[in-house]
Amino acid sequence: MRCKEVFEILKRNGWRSLGFQKGHLIMEKDGKTTSIPWHSGQEIAKSTLQSIKKQTGVRFK
């Protein structure tokens, strides 16, 4: 799954973008934050997706 797809899924689930920091998109919801690696054209590693899922509670395909 690519970073833009993860961003869109989180956005639909109420997460908002706080901006970029060192190649990562920072997102926030209800005082919780998570970062998404933002490297164009690359897939996000499955282990990283699992970490994002654990932090956000959002399911990815």
Secondary structure as the mmCIF struct_conf table of DSSP 4:
data_model
#
loop_
_struct_conf.conf_type_id
_struct_conf.id
_struct_conf.beg_label_comp_id
_struct_conf.beg_label_asym_id
_struct_conf.beg_label_seq_id
_struct_conf.end_label_comp_id
_struct_conf.end_label_asym_id
_struct_conf.end_label_seq_id
STRN STRN1 ARG A 2 ARG A 2
HELX_RH_AL_P HELX_RH_AL_P1 CYS A 3 ARG A 12
TURN_TY1_P TURN_TY1_P1 ASN A 13 GLY A 14
STRN STRN2 ARG A 16 GLN A 21
TURN_TY1_P TURN_TY1_P2 LYS A 22 GLY A 23
STRN STRN3 HIS A 24 LYS A 29
TURN_TY1_P TURN_TY1_P3 ASP A 30 GLY A 31
STRN STRN4 LYS A 32 PRO A 37
TURN_TY1_P TURN_TY1_P4 SER A 40 GLY A 41
STRN STRN5 GLU A 43 GLU A 43
HELX_LH_PP_P HELX_LH_PP_P1 ILE A 44 ALA A 45
HELX_RH_AL_P HELX_RH_AL_P2 LYS A 46 THR A 56
#
